[in-house]
Each structure stands twice: as C-alpha cells, then as structure tokens.
C-alpha cells in the first residue's frame, strides 16, 4: 500500500473534512486487516450489529475532530 493517499488534512469545507474522516477510518481498517477476502467475510457480521456500527461512528467522530482541528475549525 502506498502512503500517498493522505497528502494533507486540509479541506475546503467541513463536509469535505467529514468525508476525509470517513476515508481515514476505512483506511485504518484496511491497514489493520489488509486481506480483502477477510474483510468481505467479516462485513455481514458487523453490518447488522448496533454495537459495531456505534463503534464505527465513534472512530469517524474522532477522525473528524482531528481533521477539524487541522483546519482551524474552518474559521475565516
């Protein structure tokens, strides 16, 4: 895997920042479990688990906090 997928945390808008936070979260899973086959096998188990979905939301929120701070909370 290339390390160039994240050249910056700077985004133009909070919405772009949130999308980046989601990508960061997904890439964290991909780096942790590099096997597409294993991720595909596990997906149905967590896709219907409220606890797993809440945990994912927490990870995205943490990543969004990081992106927002890097963007000075999009203050003009």
N, C-alpha and C positions, 0 to 999 in steps of 0.2 A: 504494500500500500504506500502510496505517495504521501508525503507530509505537506503537500502544497494545497490541500483542499481548504485550508483556513489561513488565507493570506492576511486577514485583518478582522478585528471585531467591530470595526466602524461600519455603521449602516446609515442610510439617509433618513429612515423613519422607524418609529417603534414597531410597526408591523413587519418591516424587513428584519428588525432585530429579533422579533419573536420567531420568525421563520428560521433565522440563523440558530437560535437556541434549540429549535426542534432538530435541525441538522446536526448540531453538536451532540445532542442526546443520542441520535441514531448512530452517529459515528462512534460514540463511546461503546455502544453495544457491538458494533461491527469490529472494533479493535479488540474488545474483550472476547468475543466469540467470532473468529474470522471465517468459520465454516458456514456458507450459505445453506447447506443441507441441514445442519443442526438448527440454525435459526428458523428455517422454514418448518422444521419438525416441532419446534417449541412454540411457535406463534399461536396455534389454536388453543394451547393451554393457558396462555396469559391473555389472549384476546377476549376471553369470556370471564376473566377474574377481576372483580371490582377492586380487590386489594392491589393487584398488579397494575391496573390502569391508574389508580390513585398514585402509586409509587412512580409511575412514568410521569405523571403530571408534576410531581414534586421535583423530579430531575430536570424537567423542562423549565420549571419556575426558577430553579437555582441557576441554570444556564442563562435564562433571561436576565436575572439580576446581574450576572457578570457582564453581559452584553450592554445592558442599560448603563451600568457604571462606566464602562469603557467609552460610551457615547455621551458622557456627562448628562445622562437622562434626557438627551435631545433638547437641552436648553439652548435658546438662541443666543 
